[in-house]
Amino acid sequence: MKNILKKTAIITLMSLFSGQLLAGTPVLNERQDNQETRIKQGVKSGELTKKETRKLVKGQAKLQKMENRAKADGIVTKKERAKLQHKANKESAKIYKNKHDRQNRQ
């Protein structure tokens, strides 16, 4: 009887945590943190204008919204991960482009 209860408890815990593990996107979360740091550094150094900063922050918010939608059902599929990765790549390129253009900063 104890053996059956232990197995049931283990299976229940595994099923609870497996959904969270499958829906996790730790690589994307770390990447978003890095991109936000790059934006803050660009503002601090004067490499980004207010308008550029506003657009970049809006792009990061859109990426977060996409991630939240992908996680809503508890599983982030390969296709969803690919879309998220593509969006993160585009946002990263925008950050680089805006930080390295030769505009007057205000």
N, C-alpha and C positions, 0 to 999 in steps of 0.2 A: 504494500500500500504506500509506504514512504517513497519507494522507488518511483512509483507512478506519479506521485505529487511532485517529486523533484524534476522528473522529465517534463511534466506539464508546465512547471514554473520556468524551466529553462527555455522551452519552446515559446512560451508567452513573451518572455524577455527578449528573445532573439527576434521575434516578429515585430515587437515594438521598436527596437533599435534598428532593425534592418531598413525600415522605411526612412528613418532619419539619415542613415548612412547613404542610402541611394539618392536622397534628395540633397545631400550636402555638395557644396561647390567650394571647397577650401582654396583651390588654386585661383578661382575667379575672385573670391573674397580678398585674398592677399593682393591680387593684381589691382583690384579696385582701390585698396588702401594705398598702394604705391602710386597709382595715378592721381589720387587726391593729394598725396604728398607732393607730387610733381607740380600740380596746379598751385598749391599753397606756396611752394618755393618760387614759382614763376611770378606770383603776385608780390611776394616779399622782395625779390630781386628787381622787380620792375620790368621783367620780360613780357608780362601779359598786361594788356589794357583791361579796363573794366568790362568792356563789351566782350572781349575774348574770354575773359574769366566767366562771365555770365553764361555764354554759350557752352563752354566746357563743363561747367557745373550742371547745366541742363542735360548735357549728353550723358554725364555720369548718373544722373537721376533716372534717365530713360533706361540705361543699362540695368540699374537696380530694379526698376519696375519689370523689365523683361525677366530678370532672374527670379523675382517673386512670383510671377505668373508661371514660370517653368516649375518652381518648387510647390506650387499650390496643390497638385495631386499627389505629392509625396515621392515622386520619381522624376528625375531629370534624365530624359532620354538622350541618346547619342546625337540625335538631330537637334534637340534643344541646346545641348552643350556646344555643338558646332556653331549654332546661331549666336549664342552668347559669346563664344570665343571670337567670332568674326566681328561682332559689335565692339568688343573690347579692343580688338586690333585697330578698328577704325578710330575709336576714341583716342587710343594711344598715339596714332599718327597725327590726329588733330592737335593734341597737346604739343607734340614735337614741332609741328609746322608753326603753330602760333608762338611758341617760345623762341623760335629761331628766325622769325621774319624780322625785317629791319624797319619796324614802325617806331614812331615817337610814342613814348609811354606817358600817360597822364594819370 
